[in-house]
Amino acid sequence: MPFGLLKYGLRRRYPARPDLPPEPDLRPAYDVVIVGGGGHGLAIAYYLAREHGITNVAVLEKNYIGGGNTGRNTTVIRSNYVTPESVRFYKAAVELYRDLSEELDVNLMYAERGQLTLAHNDASIRSFRLRAEVGKLLGTRIELIDPPAIRALVPALHMPEGGRYPILAGLWHQDGGLARHDAVAWGFAARAAERGVHIFQRTEVTGIDVESGRAVGVATNRGRIAAGAVVQAVAGYSSLLAKMAGFRLPIRTYPLQAMVTEPVKPFLEPLVSSAQLHAYVSQTARGELVIGGGSDPYELYSTRSTLDLKESLIQHTLELFPFLANVKLLRQWAGVTDMTPDYSPIMGESPVAGYWLDAGWGTYGFKATPASGRYMARAIATNRVPDILRPFALDRFRSLALVNEMGATAASH
Ligand SMILES: Cc1cc2nc3c(=O)[nH]c(=O)nc-3n(C[C@H](O)[C@H](O)[C@H](O)COP(=O)(O)OP(=O)(O)OC[C@H]3O[C@@H](n4cnc5c(N)ncnc54)[C@H](O)[C@@H]3O)c2cc1C
């Protein structure tokens, strides 16, 4: 038995401090009210306090912090997108992740194990070549590799040369990685609270107060709160919040499911994904296999998992790793994801003055958490949207300056 465990086991008072201070009294007014206590809302609060000295901030979470998509995702972190705008943004996020455990003083178990995306046809090879060139130009570690190199990276992968899903090439992204998702939310929450940010759980926003075209506060199940600025960071509920503020978002909401198996001996270092098979697999530090795929094919606000998805996802995973046929599934779950027409997020101003959007994070927002937090905080603090966020403005859907990431996002979150 480790000495520390024995020592604390024998002590009357456990020395650990709670992650969050006791809940403070709700003030009648804050400089900034953030709706949504997921990774994004908490990261915005943290960077407002840390980088801009803005601490009169409340984060309002209707449930418990990190209990939304932040605690439901499959933790893929990567920057191997198609458009330069996305590559620049997600690369900034990867760079922040590298030092985040130290910065937040929480072990996020961040591990850059690389991500391998498989090409089963010529069209995929062409698009991978483009992604590799864009990525290299912008300084990410990415290259197109051939079957012998794939075999060397993942010896356990079933590699047919013919049939329905031959493996012809791979997009190898060494910067790809994983982190512990709930720790990201708790880390940002703890460090934001330490700096004076107020975090309220079980506090639901039921209305947005708008006067003369400007957001001036929110209505909640605990009363009204006045605000200098309001931010919505509610992932799968973005359209509902925007409706409360009086405008519509170009978003459709779909369930997204994932599953995890019992632990098995480590055999899979990189994250492996296949867009044609609509499946991706990674192995946790504990040995479990985390398996995900595409969204459910219908719009719904539901976190129910379905037999349909389980069957198809297992079938596709077994195309890649047939020897897993007898491994048991431990859990299957779902989150509610907001998809935009171009599969890119919406960050920045809204049609209502003083009302900021951090929305449309669909199936890909976990990896973005520190970067959206940092740059959204900068936008709110300076009232000027930083260049790195500008391509993701809501008005791109009017001007048709889309940031199309459908090909790089569909089944490889
Ligand atoms: C199965 C699955 C797998 C995924 N895999 C990946 C992946 O591998 N990599 C990746 O980058 N992304 C992935 N994602 C997407 C990612 O999880 C999300 O984009 C990201 O977590 C969004 O973070 P958030 O903080 O905006 O949202 P959330 O963590 O959902 O936080 C929003 C919070 O807002 C709260 N809220 C909603 N309405 C209100 C209200 N009216 N009042 C107060 N609070 C409210 C909710 O309770 C919730 O806690 C996946 C998602 C799912 C579901």
The ligand as a Gaussian input file, in Angstrom:
#p B3LYP/6-31G(d) Opt

LIG

0 1
 C      -20.598000      11.604000     -27.633000
 C      -19.828000      12.864000     -27.908000
 C      -18.505000      12.773000     -28.344000
 C      -17.760000      13.918000     -28.603000
 N      -16.452000      13.792000     -28.917000
 C      -15.686000      14.889000     -29.055000
 C      -14.282000      14.750000     -29.269000
 O      -13.754000      13.635000     -29.295000
 N      -13.543000      15.882000     -29.425000
 C      -14.108000      17.123000     -29.384000
 O      -13.387000      18.102000     -29.567000
 N      -15.439000      17.288000     -29.136000
 C      -16.242000      16.211000     -28.964000
 N      -17.576000      16.348000     -28.701000
 C      -18.159000      17.693000     -28.649000
 C      -17.849000      18.364000     -27.320000
 O      -18.178000      17.515000     -26.266000
 C      -18.608000      19.674000     -27.165000
 O      -18.522000      20.448000     -28.338000
 C      -18.054000      20.500000     -26.020000
 O      -17.943000      19.709000     -24.866000
 C      -18.920000      21.703000     -25.760000
 O      -18.523000      22.277000     -24.520000
 P      -19.456000      23.327000     -23.823000
 O      -18.798000      23.770000     -22.595000
 O      -19.844000      24.348000     -24.838000
 O      -20.796000      22.505000     -23.549000
 P      -21.337000      21.672000     -22.305000
 O      -20.269000      20.936000     -21.611000
 O      -22.516000      20.887000     -22.806000
 O      -21.810000      22.800000     -21.342000
 C      -22.978000      23.572000     -21.586000
 C      -23.734000      23.650000     -20.299000
 O      -24.815000      24.568000     -20.441000
 C      -25.818000      24.166000     -19.543000
 N      -27.068000      24.825000     -19.898000
 C      -27.844000      24.608000     -20.979000
 N      -28.919000      25.419000     -20.945000
 C      -28.805000      26.166000     -19.820000
 C      -29.615000      27.163000     -19.233000
 N      -30.768000      27.566000     -19.802000
 N      -29.221000      27.714000     -18.051000
 C      -28.055000      27.322000     -17.465000
 N      -27.264000      26.359000     -17.979000
 C      -27.638000      25.799000     -19.143000
 C      -25.842000      22.651000     -19.697000
 O      -26.420000      22.018000     -18.575000
 C      -24.360000      22.320000     -19.871000
 O      -23.741000      21.877000     -18.692000
 C      -18.362000      15.208000     -28.452000
 C      -19.687000      15.317000     -28.015000
 C      -20.409000      14.159000     -27.724000
 C      -21.830000      14.290000     -27.238000

